[in-house]
């Protein structure tokens, strides 16, 4: 059995967050699942940034002057406790079984919006893929693709292993992501939903959307489990 399969089969018998016994195949008890943090409202319709006050056309200050290449951002949760605990264990701790509650939350939110033609998991660099053993975005995307009966797009790669984005402002993050992606798929005329776990500034999503649109994509949506407040820009 591979490490990945071992993670999948090591399902907890108690709630991951509070430790209460679970029934059937649940991973979180009902109170903890319903208590996951919702998004602040209103939010920027382009990048999903929480807005302190209602803004014209629901755009944040940055997107009003220089919008991202994505057409919309759909986020299921706000990135704060205890959602951040789940994401960290899922992303860095090998707890692949947590893909289910995270994907389920995104399914419920995405179902309220226009469905895409195809879904695309945010590509992970080969080095990080080898080190982590899996692409967390892919684990979520395959569940969404199955649920919505949409194909999962292949042929889009991360071709440059960028520096870590933590501590960088938006402009630095955007420069860091330049040239990071390449598209070898036929995407002309398609509405593509790019699936990821967490969106911070949107610079990574913006870089990928630019490449997809340069190859003819008609519309690019960002589907993310959680949205954090953007760093200063």
C-alpha positions in Angstrom: 0.0 0.0 0.0 1.4 3.4 -0.9 1.7 6.2 1.6 -1.1 8.0 -0.1 -3.4 5.0 0.2 -2.4 4.5 3.8 -3.4 8.1 4.6 -6.8 7.5 2.9 -7.5 4.4 5.0 -6.4 5.9 8.3 -9.8 7.5 8.9 -10.5 8.9 12.3 -13.1 7.4 14.5 -13.7 10.6 16.3 -14.3 14.2 15.1 -11.1 15.7 13.9 -11.7 18.9 15.7 -13.5 18.1 19.0 -12.9 14.4 19.5 -16.5 13.4 19.8 -17.3 9.8 18.5 -18.4 9.7 14.9 -21.0 7.6 13.2 -20.8 6.1 9.7 -18.2 7.8 7.4 -18.3 11.3 8.9 -15.0 13.1 9.5 -16.5 16.0 11.5 -19.4 16.0 13.9 -22.4 18.0 12.9 -21.8 20.9 15.3 -18.2 21.3 14.1 -19.1 21.0 10.5 -21.8 23.6 10.7 -19.5 25.8 12.8 -16.9 26.2 10.1 -16.3 29.9 9.4 -18.4 31.4 6.6 -17.2 34.2 4.4 -17.4 37.9 5.3 -19.9 39.8 3.3 -19.8 41.7 1.1 -16.8 40.6 -1.0 -15.1 41.6 -4.2 -16.8 39.7 -7.0 -13.4 39.5 -8.9 -10.9 38.4 -6.3 -13.1 37.5 -3.4 -11.4 40.0 -1.0 -13.7 40.8 2.0 -14.9 44.3 1.7 -15.2 46.5 4.8 -17.9 48.6 3.2 -20.1 48.1 0.1 -18.2 49.2 -3.0 -19.4 50.2 -6.5 -20.0 47.0 -8.6 -18.7 45.0 -5.5 -15.1 45.5 -6.5 -12.2 46.1 -4.1 -9.9 49.0 -4.5 -7.3 47.0 -6.4 -9.7 45.2 -8.7 -11.5 48.5 -9.5 -8.3 49.9 -11.0 -6.5 46.7 -12.1 -8.7 43.6 -11.9 -7.2 40.1 -11.9 -7.5 38.0 -15.0 -10.0 35.8 -13.2 -13.7 36.7 -13.9 -15.0 35.6 -10.5 -13.8 34.1 -7.2 -16.0 31.6 -5.4 -14.8 30.7 -1.9 -16.6 28.4 0.6 -15.1 29.6 3.8 -13.1 32.3 5.5 -9.6 31.2 6.4 -9.7 31.3 10.1 -10.0 28.9 13.0 -10.9 26.0 12.8 -10.9 25.9 9.0 -7.2 26.8 9.0 -6.5 23.8 11.2 -8.2 21.4 8.7 -6.4 22.9 5.7 -2.9 22.7 7.3 -3.4 19.1 8.3 -4.8 18.3 4.8 -2.1 20.2 2.9 1.0 19.5 5.0 0.1 16.6 7.3 -1.0 14.0 4.8 -4.6 13.9 6.1 -6.1 13.3 2.7 -9.4 12.2 4.2 -10.0 15.9 5.0 -10.5 16.5 1.3 -14.1 15.3 1.6 -15.4 17.9 4.1 -13.4 20.7 2.4 -14.7 19.7 -1.1 -18.2 19.3 0.2 -18.2 22.9 1.4 -17.0 24.1 -1.9 -19.6 22.0 -3.7 -22.4 23.6 -1.8 -21.1 27.1 -2.6 -20.2 26.5 -6.3 -23.7 25.0 -6.9 -25.1 28.4 -6.5 -23.1 29.8 -9.4 -22.7 29.2 -13.1 -21.1 25.9 -13.7 -18.0 25.7 -15.9 -17.2 23.6 -18.9 -14.2 22.0 -17.3 -12.4 22.0 -14.0 -8.6 22.4 -13.5 -6.7 21.7 -10.3 -4.1 24.3 -9.5 -0.9 22.8 -10.7 1.9 22.1 -8.2 5.6 22.2 -9.1 7.2 18.8 -9.6 9.5 19.4 -6.6 6.7 20.2 -4.2 4.6 17.4 -5.6 7.5 14.9 -4.9 8.1 16.3 -1.4 4.4 16.4 -0.4 3.4 13.2 -2.2 0.2 14.6 -3.6 -1.4 17.8 -5.0 -4.0 18.9 -2.5 -5.9 20.9 -5.1 -6.2 17.8 -7.3 -7.7 15.9 -4.3 -10.5 18.5 -4.0 -10.9 18.9 -7.8 -11.5 15.2 -8.5 -14.4 15.2 -6.1 -15.9 18.4 -7.6 -15.5 17.0 -11.1 -17.3 13.8 -10.1 -20.1 15.7 -8.3 -20.8 18.2 -11.1 -20.1 15.7 -13.9 -17.5 17.9 -15.5 -14.2 16.8 -17.0 -10.9 17.5 -15.2 -8.5 19.4 -17.5 -5.0 18.0 -18.1 -2.1 19.5 -19.9 -1.6 22.7 -17.8 1.6 22.6 -15.9 3.7 24.6 -13.4 7.0 25.0 -15.2 8.8 27.2 -12.7 9.3 26.4 -9.0 8.7 29.9 -7.5 9.9 31.2 -4.2 7.5 31.0 -1.2 4.9 33.7 -1.3 4.6 34.3 2.4 5.7 37.8 3.5 5.3 39.2 0.0 2.9 41.9 -1.0 0.7 41.6 -4.0 3.1 43.2 -6.5 5.9 41.0 -5.3 3.8 37.9 -5.5 2.7 38.8 -9.0 6.3 39.3 -10.1 7.3 36.0 -8.4 4.6 34.1 -10.4 5.5 35.5 -13.8 6.2 32.6 -16.3 5.3 29.9 -13.7 2.6 28.2 -15.9 2.4 26.6 -19.3 -0.7 25.4 -21.1 -0.6 22.5 -23.5 -4.3 21.8 -23.5 -7.1 22.9 -25.9 -8.9 25.6 -23.9 -10.2 27.9 -26.6 -13.8 29.0 -25.9 -14.0 27.2 -22.6 -15.2 28.4 -19.2 -12.6 26.9 -16.8 -12.9 26.7 -13.0 -9.5 26.6 -11.3 -9.7 24.7 -8.0 -7.4 25.4 -5.1 -7.4 25.1 -1.3 -6.6 28.7 -0.2 -6.4 32.0 -2.0 -4.5 34.8 -0.4 -3.6 37.7 -2.7 -4.8 36.0 -5.9 -1.4 36.5 -7.6 -1.0 32.7 -8.4 -4.6 32.4 -9.7 -4.1 35.6 -11.8 -0.9 34.2 -13.4 -2.6 31.0 -14.3 -5.7 32.8 -15.6 -3.6 35.0 -17.8 -2.0 31.9 -19.4 -5.4 30.2 -19.9 -6.9 33.3 -21.5 -3.8 33.8 -23.7 -4.7 30.3 -25.1 -8.3 31.3 -25.8 -10.2 30.5 -22.6 -13.5 32.3 -22.6 -13.9 32.6 -18.8 -11.8 31.7 -15.8 -13.4 31.2 -12.4 -11.5 30.7 -9.2 -13.0 28.0 -7.0 -11.3 27.9 -3.6 -12.0 26.3 -0.3 -11.0 29.4 1.7 -10.1 33.1 1.1 -7.8 35.0 3.4 -7.6 38.8 3.6 -5.1 39.9 1.0 -1.6 41.2 2.1 -0.9 44.8 1.7 -0.3 45.9 -1.9 
